[in-house]
């Protein structure tokens, strides 16, 4: 609780519109992008177009994040998030109109509408640079330690809950008509605008107090914090690159193996459910803070779902892959969010860095996956992801080894 005069207000009550907005936006995005591979191929798009759509969305987001971090960090959080939601709503409307128009044309005309959808996806991605970093900063401002972990736990639970619901809804809607997922995205962005109107700029601005038994012991060593920030950054990048490949290219392979779009929606929902569980648990407990084994283990676990996809041919194997990926992915996200925000006075900048790493992972995964899937072979994107994760493991171990060496040498120097 935080004190305001003689009145006590719980932090979760004060921030509920922000958590609701995160939920609504996650539903909108997951509905739209789960359906996107089937929407594009349904209007004669290729595997490359599927990869380009997600890559354009992510690349535009990343470029906009760079501008946001350097030029727009002073913006009022409520105005920034509301403006971003309005632009995303407009982009979803443009996609809806493009899908509707493409159904009345063939050949070259359809290609025009395919690229319209890709460009609208880029505009929507750019708009999110004014949304997620500012919303995370709004939620977490001035909180540290266990209370910061709890705030992020609620926030992560909200958006991952939306990501849990959205895929099955998107897959179901696209099976009815390619226009319906875009209609769903428009409605969810509208709900987000309403929720943000109820938010107060002070919602995340009070100083949270964690109970004494939950406070972490003493200030965190700067070198140790840098070590875990960079290790978690490598894991976050690899996790999102792997996820982007499985979310885009695997959708097409999954259907080619005789499964339905609705079953792919259940695959993504299984991933989202396990992601939700990992994010929620990581937000409740602090035992994993500054422990190398959970982070290194989560990174290595990313290899398992890739091999399951390459060698598996049955739904049980694919759904097992979704479970492992979801758990590892959720922990990777929580880790970098926590280590990035800890002991930072410029939290909005740290949130921008967090989102840039995500965007880089999606851009590399979706772009390379689309190119390799079209020009090399159907399984080439997954082997690319395997190489990426293995390289990330080596980098991660080198970072941690160098940090341990420097700490040990400093201790020897201090002891004479």
Secondary structure, DSSP 8 states (H G I E B T S, - for coil): -EEETTEEE-HHHHTHHHHHHHHHHHHHHHHHHHHHHHHHHHTT--HHHHHHHHHHHHHHHHHHHHHHHHH-TTS-HHHHHHHHHHHHHHHHHHHHHHHHHHTT--THHHHHHHHHHHHHHHHHHHHGGGTHHHHHHHHHTT--HHHHHHHHHHHHHHHHHHHHHHHHHHHHHHHH-TTHHHHHHHHHHHHHHHHHHH--TTTT-S-----GGGS-SS---HHHHHHHHHHHHHHHHHHHHHHHHHHHHHHHHHHHTT--HHHHHHHHHHHHHHHHHHHHHHHH--TTTT-HHHHHHHHHHHHHHHHHHHH--SHHHHHHHHHHHHHHHHHHHHHHHHHHHTT-S-HHHHHHHHHHHHHHHHHHHHHHHHHHHHHT-TTHHHHHHHHHHHHHHHHHHHHHHHHHHHHHHHHHHHT-
